[in-house]
Amino acid sequence: MTPVAVLFARTDSVYKTLPGCDVWDIERDARLWPGGCPVVAHPPCRAWGRLRQFAKPRDDEKALAPWAVDRIRQFGGVLEHPAESSLWAHCCLPRPGRAPDDFGGWSMAVRQCDFGHRAEKLTWLYVVGLHPDELPQMPPELEPTGCIKPRLYEREHLPIVTKAEREHTPPEFAAWLVDLARRTRVASEVA
């Protein structure tokens, strides 16, 4: 089984229960990861998301996401961030549906509710080392049963999910991301 490094996980992350995952949370400091295997990266997003003007990230926090992009480009894998993250423009990542970048990286949009999250939670993935036709099987589309925050005329009848629910990766999504990362290959590995 190919090991997968999970970078920037929560300390109570579901990834710690998945076989073959080398999980780097705040206590292990992902910046110390030595490399050598595919990556699933969940770098902090509050400095990059739609509400970044209200965020109060640590001084060093914003630099973690571009650092994670570099590791994925080097070792293969997948980065997960909120849809419309400004990280895409900052790192010249291709938006979902666009041609791959110079690293062979491409992006796709997913709804985390299809993987068991109660809210729709639109997410963008940046993938290096895998052709889109080689993705693990996608789950069926599901309707959300909760929302992050009600929007006018859209799902205002759904209950708002808790902060912990917003932050946790659904187990099915975590397993799918690990499977995706395991399938990646970068040029240095095939040479």
TAVENNOR-V645067 format. One record per residue. N is the residue number from 1. RES is the residue in three letters. SS is DSSP state (H for helix, E for strand, - for the rest). PHI is phi in degrees with one decimal (none if undefined). NEAR is the number of other ideal C-beta (glycine too) atoms within 8 Angstrom. Layout:
n: {N/N}
res: {RES/RES}
ss: {SS/SS}
phi: {PHI/PHI}
near: {NEAR/NEAR}
This chain:
n: {1/2/3/4/5/6/7/8/9/10/11/12/13/14/15/16/17/18/19/20/21/22/23/24/25/26/27/28/29/30/31/32/33/34/35/36/37/38/39/40/41/42/43/44/45/46/47/48/49/50/51/52/53/54/55/56/57/58/59/60/61/62/63/64/65/66/67/68/69/70/71/72/73/74/75/76/77/78/79/80/81/82/83/84/85/86/87/88/89/90/91/92/93/94/95/96/97/98/99/100/101/102/103/104/105/106/107/108/109/110/111/112/113/114/115/116/117/118/119/120/121/122/123/124/125/126/127/128/129/130/131/132/133/134/135/136/137/138/139/140/141/142/143/144/145/146/147/148/149/150/151/152/153/154/155/156/157/158/159/160/161/162/163/164/165/166/167/168/169/170/171/172/173/174/175/176/177/178/179/180/181/182/183/184/185/186/187/188/189/190/191}
res: {MET/THR/PRO/VAL/ALA/VAL/LEU/PHE/ALA/ARG/THR/ASP/SER/VAL/TYR/LYS/THR/LEU/PRO/GLY/CYS/ASP/VAL/TRP/ASP/ILE/GLU/ARG/ASP/ALA/ARG/LEU/TRP/PRO/GLY/GLY/CYS/PRO/VAL/VAL/ALA/HIS/PRO/PRO/CYS/ARG/ALA/TRP/GLY/ARG/LEU/ARG/GLN/PHE/ALA/LYS/PRO/ARG/ASP/ASP/GLU/LYS/ALA/LEU/ALA/PRO/TRP/ALA/VAL/ASP/ARG/ILE/ARG/GLN/PHE/GLY/GLY/VAL/LEU/GLU/HIS/PRO/ALA/GLU/SER/SER/LEU/TRP/ALA/HIS/CYS/CYS/LEU/PRO/ARG/PRO/GLY/ARG/ALA/PRO/ASP/ASP/PHE/GLY/GLY/TRP/SER/MET/ALA/VAL/ARG/GLN/CYS/ASP/PHE/GLY/HIS/ARG/ALA/GLU/LYS/LEU/THR/TRP/LEU/TYR/VAL/VAL/GLY/LEU/HIS/PRO/ASP/GLU/LEU/PRO/GLN/MET/PRO/PRO/GLU/LEU/GLU/PRO/THR/GLY/CYS/ILE/LYS/PRO/ARG/LEU/TYR/GLU/ARG/GLU/HIS/LEU/PRO/ILE/VAL/THR/LYS/ALA/GLU/ARG/GLU/HIS/THR/PRO/PRO/GLU/PHE/ALA/ALA/TRP/LEU/VAL/ASP/LEU/ALA/ARG/ARG/THR/ARG/VAL/ALA/SER/GLU/VAL/ALA}
ss: {-/-/-/E/E/E/E/E/E/-/-/-/-/H/H/H/H/-/-/-/E/E/E/E/E/-/-/-/-/H/H/H/-/-/-/-/-/E/E/E/E/-/-/-/-/-/-/-/-/-/-/H/H/H/-/-/-/-/-/-/-/-/H/H/H/H/H/H/H/H/H/H/H/H/H/-/E/E/E/E/E/E/-/-/-/-/H/H/H/H/-/-/-/-/-/-/-/-/-/-/-/-/-/-/-/E/E/E/E/E/E/H/H/H/H/-/-/-/-/-/-/E/E/E/E/E/E/E/-/-/-/H/H/H/-/-/-/-/-/-/-/-/-/-/-/E/E/-/-/-/E/-/-/E/-/-/-/-/E/E/-/-/H/H/H/H/H/-/-/-/H/H/H/H/H/H/H/H/H/H/H/H/H/-/-/-/H/H/H/H/-}
phi: {none/-67.7/-69.2/-129.2/-89.1/-107.2/-102.8/67.4/-81.8/-70.8/-64.9/-103.3/-66.9/-64.4/-59.4/-67.9/-98.9/-92.2/-66.6/77.9/-100.9/-99.1/-92.8/-114.5/-105.4/-61.4/-71.6/-90.7/58.7/-54.2/-64.2/-93.5/-59.5/-81.5/88.4/108.0/-152.2/-62.9/-124.8/-115.1/-117.3/-123.1/-65.0/-51.9/-112.8/-62.7/-82.4/-118.1/-78.5/-60.4/-103.3/-60.1/-66.4/-99.7/-77.1/-129.1/-70.9/-60.2/-57.4/-93.6/-69.6/-63.2/-72.2/-68.4/-67.6/-60.6/-60.9/-64.7/-58.4/-60.0/-66.2/-67.3/-65.8/-81.4/-113.3/84.1/133.2/-143.3/-114.0/-113.5/-150.8/-62.7/-54.9/70.0/-56.0/-71.0/-60.1/-60.6/-68.6/-60.4/-100.7/56.2/-80.7/-70.3/-69.0/-51.7/88.0/-95.5/-63.6/-61.4/-84.6/-66.1/-98.2/78.2/-79.5/-141.1/-125.3/-143.2/-104.4/-134.2/-108.7/-67.3/-63.6/-68.3/-108.7/106.0/-71.3/-70.5/-94.6/-59.1/44.5/-68.7/-135.7/-106.7/-118.4/-111.5/-121.1/-128.1/98.1/-149.1/-76.4/-54.5/-71.8/-100.5/-60.5/-60.1/-58.9/-80.3/-75.6/-67.9/-71.1/-122.6/-87.5/-66.7/-113.0/-148.9/-142.4/-71.9/-154.0/-66.9/-109.9/-55.3/66.2/-139.0/56.8/-67.9/-82.3/-85.6/-69.7/-78.7/-75.8/-74.4/-58.8/-62.5/-63.2/-60.9/-84.5/-74.3/-84.8/-58.4/-52.4/-65.2/-68.6/-59.5/-63.0/-65.4/-63.4/-64.6/-59.9/-58.8/-59.6/-62.7/-82.7/-76.9/-140.7/-109.3/-52.9/-64.7/-79.2/-91.9/-75.8}
near: {5/7/8/15/14/15/14/11/12/7/7/4/12/10/13/9/5/10/4/9/13/9/10/13/11/5/5/8/7/12/6/7/10/4/7/4/10/13/17/18/16/10/12/9/11/11/11/13/13/5/7/10/4/4/9/3/9/4/4/6/10/8/7/13/16/10/10/15/14/8/14/16/9/8/12/13/18/15/14/11/14/11/7/8/11/9/13/14/7/8/9/5/12/11/8/8/4/7/5/7/10/3/7/9/13/12/15/9/10/11/11/14/14/10/11/9/12/8/14/11/10/10/12/17/12/14/14/14/10/12/4/8/4/6/9/7/4/6/9/4/5/8/4/13/7/10/14/8/5/9/8/5/4/6/9/9/3/11/6/9/10/6/5/6/11/10/6/8/11/11/9/9/12/14/9/11/13/15/9/15/14/11/10/14/8/12/6/6/7/6/4}
